[in-house]
Amino acid sequence: MVNIVKTGDVLILTRKQLAGDAASKKIESAMKKKGLSLEGLLNNLKEQRKRYNKEAYGKCKA
């Protein structure tokens, strides 16, 4: 069995499935089931960081 993983413009060929590849497929599936997008998660992360900085340091970083 050969596994092909595309990372950017590079194809990686391995004899067995990479652990990161399997994990990313599980995460992608879970996100789809919950209707989440990577962009939405990153936007939420940015907002959470702003809130944390305000609570912890009394200021808000952009």
C-alpha positions in Angstrom: 0.0 0.0 0.0 1.2 3.5 -0.9 -0.1 6.7 0.7 0.1 10.0 -1.2 -0.2 13.2 0.8 -0.3 16.7 -0.8 1.3 19.4 1.3 1.3 22.7 -0.5 2.9 22.1 -3.9 4.7 18.9 -2.7 3.5 15.3 -2.9 4.8 12.9 -0.2 4.8 9.2 -1.0 5.0 6.8 2.0 4.5 3.0 2.4 2.1 3.5 5.3 -0.4 6.2 6.3 1.0 9.1 8.2 -0.4 9.7 11.6 -0.9 13.4 10.9 -2.8 12.6 7.7 -5.2 10.3 9.5 -5.7 12.8 12.3 -6.4 15.6 9.8 -9.1 13.5 8.1 -10.8 12.8 11.4 -10.7 16.5 12.3 -12.1 17.5 8.9 -14.9 15.0 9.2 -15.8 16.2 12.7 -15.8 19.9 11.6 -18.1 19.1 8.7 -20.6 17.3 11.0 -20.7 20.3 13.2 -20.9 22.8 10.4 -17.6 24.5 11.3 -15.0 26.0 8.9 -11.3 26.6 9.4 -11.9 30.3 8.7 -14.6 30.5 11.3 -12.5 28.8 13.9 -9.6 31.1 13.2 -11.8 34.2 13.5 -13.2 32.9 16.8 -9.6 32.3 18.0 -8.7 35.9 17.2 -11.7 37.1 19.2 -10.9 34.9 22.1 -7.3 36.2 22.2 -8.6 39.8 22.3 -10.9 38.9 25.2 -8.2 37.2 27.1 -5.7 40.0 26.7 -8.3 42.5 27.8 -9.2 40.4 30.9 -5.6 39.5 31.8 -3.8 42.7 30.9 -6.5 45.4 30.7 -5.8 46.1 27.1 -6.9 44.7 23.8 -4.4 43.7 21.0 -5.6 44.0 17.5 
